[in-house]
Amino acid sequence: MGGKESRGPASTLEFDGESSGLLGPGESRWPFTNGYAFATWIYIESFADTLNTATADVEIAAATAATSGKSSAMSAAAAASALAGEGTTHMPRLFSFLSADNQGIEAYFHAQFLVVECGSGKGKKASLHFTHAFKPQHCYFIGLEHTCKQSLLGKAESELRLYIDGSLYESRPFDFPRISKPLAFCCFGTNPPPTMAGLQRRQRQCPLFAEMGPIYIFKEIIGPERMARLASRGGDVLPSFGNGAGLPWLASNDHVRSLAEESAFLDTELGGSFHLLYHPKLLSGHFCPDASPSGAAVEATCLLLMPEHRRPAEVLGQVHVATQMCPTEALWALAYGGSMSLLPLAVSNVQEDSLEPLQGSFPLSSATATLSASIFRIISMAIQYPGNNEELLLHKGPEVLSRILDYLLQTLSSLDLGKQNGVGDEELVAAIVSLCQSQKNNYALKVQFLVLYYWI
């Protein structure tokens, strides 16, 4: 219920680590002259070289065929070299913005560390290694910003920033590349394959084995405050722009309306800074349309008149949309009452007429009392989802909880369970206190929980 994976986006782009990725549109000029910002949600399955493992399998098979007389040993080495460059290190790409002559910006993982590499004219390359060790099978919000400011003396002051889960983790001086060539390749989850215009030469494709949420690319920095708001909003929101976009017409309460308004304000503030925006919900077949303001405008005006000016990202290899349901949302959809549907598990017996809780047999009362503290802690986390919050208020949750709490305390006291299995009144009361203090958004429910808190 409270795991980090549960806070990831409901829809993600699934990259297989072998040949998959997204190829965005090129530009007739270099778009990142005043800095750039990149943000996404990522769940890294593994940093291992899955493509190199496949290469080894092919080489072994070819060598086996050579010993049996079906092919030569040299053909075995050639088969392996065709799939992956010899002597190269597997560094899966987060993104690659490159010109036709290999100038540009790339972000990739070297082992578990994120590296940003910039290349300008005459083969000059510089890289910066961040110090945070990313964990596999762990969901992160990652943000990158590269600033470029001109000082009073005319000297450029450049800085590269790494954001993790909305917070500024590391900021280091790093020269901003001056590139005058057009943007030829714009890749996400991989670098351009070797077959594209001979760009990679000896360097092989380094795809990412991970799931990525919405991909935000800005043509200027957006700052720590907006980066934190973007991370806090989460990856489930599909931004919308234009007249009437984001208006919370169907908000069910003040909290939901406030969230919708904050999201709309953020979209308005970021609208002028967008370069590209790709959302997993929009992936269709082999293309993912650009959801940024410029992309949406082009899509609307050029869909019929000038289809060649559309800016979708093309799927490389196999990219699927992976979906997951947040546990708090799943609990709301499970049954009538949302998280309150768990409360019967804390009661061993009820009166048939009034449905008031009663003590049952000793084994059953002991079992339900043991579960009660965990149930209340689950509810305290579940009501952070607006649907569970509404259900709790609609069905007089605090009143029901007070009756069940009174029953449980009497049960614990009469059965003396604290001495027999370690379940004491303190654990149950602590869970209730946690539930009372968890309500921060719904004012009416917060007042009722405060009354329950003082009753305890």
N, C-alpha and C positions, 0 to 999 in steps of 0.2 A: 504493500500500500504506500509506503513512504520511500521506496527505492528510487535511486537516481534515474534508472531506466524508465520509470513511470512518468518522469517529467519531460520526456522527449516528445517530438511531434507525433501526431496520430498517423500521418502519412509521410513516408520517406522514399527517396530514390535509392534503389538497391544496386550497388556496384559489386560485381562478382570477383574483382581482383585479377582477372585474366585479360579481358579486352574491352570492358565496358567503360563508358564515360559519356559526357555531354560535350558537344562541339558547338560553341556559340558563334554568332556572326562576326565577320571581320569588319573593319572600318577603313575608310579611305584616308584617315589620319589617326594619329595616336591620341586616344581619348583622355589619358591620365597625365595631363601636363601640370596640374596643380595639386597632385596627391591623389590618393585613392583610399577606399575602405572596402572591406570584404567581411561578410558575416554569414554564418550558417550554423545549423545544428548537425552534429556528426556523432555516429555510433560506430567505432572502429571494431570490426570483427577480429582482425588479426593484422600484425605488421609483417608477417612472414611472406616470403616470396613464393606465392602460389604459382606464378607463371614459371619460375625457375624449377619448381618441383615437377611441373608438367614437362619442361624441357629435359630434365634428367630422365624421366620415364621414356621420352621419345628416343633419347640417345642410347639408353640401355636396350630398347627394342631394336634400334637400327644396328647396334653392335652385335646383338644376338643373331640378327639376320646375316650380318657380314661373316660371322664364324660359320654359319651354315651354308655359305656359298651363294646366298641370294643377293648380297650387295657388298660393297667394299667398306673397310673401316673408315676411309676418308669420307664416304657418303654419310656415315653416322655422325661424324663431327660437323659436316655441313648442315645436316638436318637440325642438329641442336643449335648451331649458330644462326640458322634462319629464324628460329623462334625467339632467341634472345642473344644480345651482343655479348661476346666473350669478354671477361674481365671487367664488366660493369657491375655497379652496385645497385640493388633494388631500392629505389627511393620513391615510394608512391606519392603521386601528385595530389595536392589539394586543389590547386588551380594553376593554369599556365596562360599568360598573356604574352604572346610572342609575335615579332615581325617575321617576314619571310627569310631574313638572314640571321635569325636566332637571337635578336635583341629583344629584351623585355623583362618580365617579372615572373618568377615561379615560386610557389610555396609547396614544400614537400616534407615528408617525414623521413628522417634519417634515424633508423631504429625507432625509438619512441619520442624523439625530439623534433619539434617543428623548425624548419629552416626556410628562410626567405632568401632567394638568390636573384640578383639583378645583373643584367648584362647590357652594356651600351656598345658604342662603336669600337672598332679595332680589336674585337675579341676580348674586351675588358669585362671581367666578371667579379662580383663581390657577393659574399653570403654572410648572413647573420644567423647564428644558432641560438634559439631560445633555450632556457634552462629547465622548463617544466617538462617532466616525464609523463606523457599521456598514457593512460591505461587502456588496454584493449577491452572490448565489451563493456564500455562505459560511455554514457551519453554526455556530450559537452556542447555548450554554445561557444563557438570560436569566432572572435572578431580580430581583424587586422586593420591597422591604419598606418599609412605612410605620409607624413606631413612634409611640406616643403615651404619654408618661409624665408623671405628675403629680409636680411637685417638692414639696419641703417647704413652700414658700411658697404652694402652691396653683396655681402657674403651670404650664401644660402645656408640655412640651418635646417637640417633634415632629421627626422626622428621616426622610428618604427615602433609601434605599440602592439602588444598582444593582450587581448581581452579573453578571459575565460569565465563562462557563466555570468557575463555581464559586468564583471569587475576588471579593472585594469591590473593585469598581473605583472607585466614587464614593459619597460620603455627604455630604448637604447638609441644612441646616435647612429644613423646609417644614411649614407649618401643616397639622395634620390636620383634615379637614372634620368638622363636627358635623352629622349628618344624622338627622333623626327620622322621615323619610318611609319608606314601604315600598320595598323593592327591586322595581322594575317590570321592568327590562330588564337582562339579563346576557348580553352578547355577546362572542364571541371571533373574531378575524379580521375584524371589521367593527363598525360602530356600528348602532343600530337603523335599519331602512329608513324612508324618509319616510312610508310608508303606515301606520306603526304609531301610532295614536292621535294623530297630528299632532305628535308629540314633536319632530321635527327642524325643523319650520317651514321656514326657508329653507335649512337646512343639508342637503346631500345625503349619500347613503350613501358611505362611504369604505372600501371593502373592501381587504384585504391580498392581494397577489400573492406567496404564499409557501407553504411547507410547515411545518406545526407538529407536533411530537411530542406526548407526553402533556402535558396541561394540569393543573397543580396550583394550587388556590386554597385558601388558608388564612385562617381568621378571626382570626388573630393572627400575630405574627412568629414565625419558627422559629429565627433566629439564624444567624450566619456558619458555624458548625461544621456544622450540619445541612444548610445550603444547599450547602456544599462536598461533603458525603457524598452528597447527592441528585444533584449533577452528576457525581460520580465513578462512581456506580452506573450511570448511563446511562439512556437512554430506552426500553430494550427490556423492562425489568422491569414486569410488571403487578402492582402491590401487591395483597396479600390480607390479610384481617383476620378475626378470630374465632378460635375454638378450632382448633388444629392448623394454622393458616395459616403458611406459610413454613418448615415443618420440612424440612430437607434430606435426605429419605429416600434419594434417588437420587444423592447426591453421589458422583462417581467417584474423587475424591482429596481430600486435606486442604485444598488450595487452593480447590477448588470448594465444599467444605463450609463453609469460612470465609467465602467470598463470600455464600453463601446465608444463613448465620447473621447476618452483618452487615446484609444486606438485610432480614431479618425483624426485627432489632432496630430498624432505622430506621423500618420501617412501624409498629412498636409505639409508638415515641416520637412519631411524627407523627400517629397515629390520632386523638387528641383535638383536634387543631388543624385538621382538615380542614373545609372548607366544601363544595367540589366537586372531583371528579377525573374527567377525561375522557381515555380512552386510545384511540388510533386502532384498536387491535385489536378494540375492542368496537363500532365503528360498524357498524350494520346498517340498510340502507335509509335512511330519513329521520330516524333517531334514533340517539343515542349515549348509552347508560345511564351513570349516575353510579356510579363505582367506589369512592367514598369510603365509610368505615364507615357513615355515616348513610344514604347512597344504597343501599348493599348491603343494609342492614337493611330499608329500605323496600321494596326490590325483592323481598326474600324473603317479607316478611309481607303486603304489600299487592298483590302481583301479581294475586291472584284476588279478594281481599275488597274492596280499595279501589284499583282501578286509577287513579283520578283523583289519588292521592297519589304516584304514581311521579315521579321527578325526572330524566328523560332530557333531553338537549339536542336541540333540533330543528335539522335542517339547513336553512340558508337557501341558496337557489340550488342549485348543484351542488358537492358535496364528495365527493371520492373518496379512497380510501386508497392512497397510493403506497408501494410496498415496494422495498427494496434489500437486497442481501446484502453484508455486510462482506467486503472482500477476503481477510482472514485466515480467515474462516469458509468462503468460497468455495474457498480453497486446500485447506482440510481436506476439503471435500466433493468435491474434484476427483478424487482417486484414493486408492488404498490407500497408507497411509503419510503422508498429508497433505503438509506442506511438504517432507518427505524425497523426494517424487516428483520434485523439481527436481534432485536430485543427479546423475542420469545425464547431465544437460546439461553437467556439469563434467568428464566423462570422455570421451575420444575413442575408446577401444577397451578391450575386456576379454578375458581368457583364457576360452576356451570351457568349460574344465573347472571352474576355481576361481572364475571371475568376478572375478579380481583385475584392477585397472585397468592398462592398458598404453598406451604411447604409440602413437598412430596416425600417419597422414600429417601432414606439416607444416601444411598449411592447416587440417585438422580439429583438430589439437592446439592450434594457435594460437587458433582460434575458441573452443574449450571453455575454454582457460586465460583468455581475455579475459572470458568470461562468469562465471567462478568467483567473483570478488569480489562481483559484484552478486547472485549466487545466495545467497551466505552472508549478505549483508545482508538479503535478503528473508526468509530463514529466521529471522534474529534478530528481525525484527518479527512474523513469523507465529506464533512460539511464544508470543506473549503471549495468543493464544487457547488456552483449556484443551485443546481437541481436538488441536491440533497439538503441544501440550506432551506429551500422553499418547502420541501416536504416536511422538514422538522418543524417549521413554523405553522404550516397548514394543519398538521395533526397534533398540535399542542405538545410538542416534544418535551419541553422542560417540565410540564406537569406530569407526563407519563414517566419521565426519568426520576422525578422525586418520589413517586409511588414505588417504582421498582427499587430505587436505592434504599428506601425504608424497609422494604421486604428483604433485600439482600443483607442488610446489616443485622436484622433480627435473625435471619437464617444462619449467618456466620456465628452469631453469639450463641444461639441455642444448640447448634451442632458442634461448637468448639472446633471449627475446622482449622483455625490458625495454628493450633498445637499439633494437629494430625498430619497436615500436608503442606504447611508453610504458607497458606493463604490467609492473610490477616486483614483486619479492617483498614489498616493504613494503605495497603496496596490498592484497595478498591476506592478509597477516598481520594488517593492521589490521581487515579484515573479519571474520576469525576471532576476534580479540580482542573485537570488538564483539559477536559471537555469544556468546562465553563469558560476558561481563559482563551480557548481557541477561537471563539467567535469575535471577529473584528470588523465585519462588513455590514451585517444586517443589524440595524440599530434596535429594532423591536425585539429581535431574538437575543441580542446582547443584554438588554435590560432584564429579560426573563432569566437568563443564565446568571446574571449577577444576584438576583433574588435567590436562586437555587444555591449559589455559592455561599451566600451569607447564612442560608439555612443549614448548610453543612457545618 
